[in-house]
Amino acid sequence: MSELDNLRSELMAAVDSAAGLDDLEKIRVSALGKKGRITELMKGLGAMDPDVRKQAGQILNAIKGEVAEAIEAKKQGSANSELDARLATETLDVSLPVRPAREGLVHPISQTIDEVVAILGELGLSVAEGPDIEDDWHNFTALNIPPDHPARQEHDTFYLPGRGGDENEDDRLVLRTHTSPVQIRTMMNSEPPIRIIVPGRTYRCDYDATHSPMFHQVEGLVIDENTHMGHLKGCIIDFCRAFFGVDDLPVRFRPSYFPFTEPSAEVDIGCTREGGEFRIGHGDDWLEILGCGMVNTKVLENCNIDSSRYQGFAFGIGIERMAMLKYGIPDLRTFYESDLRWLRHYGFSALRVPSMVGGL
Ligand code: DAH
């Protein structure tokens, strides 16, 4: 028993004179660790006489508790004094000027979408959305592009297995190749009059200086009882002039073909290309910027809209192309390279929200 008493005094003295956290940990391991002195003594209890074992057991348990407690208390004290020492040597100069925060910038794609939405919003159209993963019917068939239609080949579609697996072509899914399927979703889910714009991501398997596998479009759709081609032309001309900031910008409607519109047109704006210099505005050249037309009666009927009562127009604008033209960005691939130097050059202040009144 006196041996145990000595052990107790020895351990408590060691804890008392320990110099820091490392020292304390060493003492803890040597006394209470798996092979520590107290642990070993406890293992030896089994071989003792029952009476002695009981007494020695109690004393050992008491020593164990006492030493553990002393180590914990000393650890706390050491941690505090180590922190005090650090605080005393490290200094913090609160009088230093604040480091200027780098301002975040709006990407030209977001800026262009905001501008298009601001202009067309002013004309009474509101934003609608649809899924990026579409089914064949919304992306093609309902838009009057049946399975064997050549327009399907032009779209370089990314196909995904349908719900029925890889084999079943009828229910396969696609990454939407244009924003036009949202026309279908809106007509299926609401009653005319309809006036929507649909900005969003679109996908085609194509990659070069003017094509990217993911790009952006804005779709427009207006359906009402008396909507006619004059409304389409007025809307598009106003839009082009506001977007490019040229009041008398020449705008030309050239007959074209889209399966979902009849008649269809492609829209060109006036420009000059002289000696490698390119300018939007008056000039002797034309530049194609969007597709449009009067919604094909077949599309209205596919969406259960009475085509003898309602008619309307639609258009599709490529966002990257508009941004490249307006802001002089030569290579479409740079939009997606996430190069901060590029963004610092072409980006826009987040605090200047585009609007028709405040400026685009
Ligand atoms: N969806 C067409 C495309 O991606 C663009 C387009 C053309 C949309 C004419 C329209 C439209 O709504 O009327 O090539």
Boltz pocket constraint, residues with backbone or C-beta under 6 A from the ligand:
constraints:
  - pocket:
      binder: B
      contacts: [[A, 177], [A, 178], [A, 179], [A, 180], [A, 219], [A, 220], [A, 258], [A, 260], [A, 261], [A, 265], [A, 290], [A, 291], [A, 292], [A, 293], [A, 314], [A, 315], [A, 316], [A, 317]]
      max_distance: 6.0
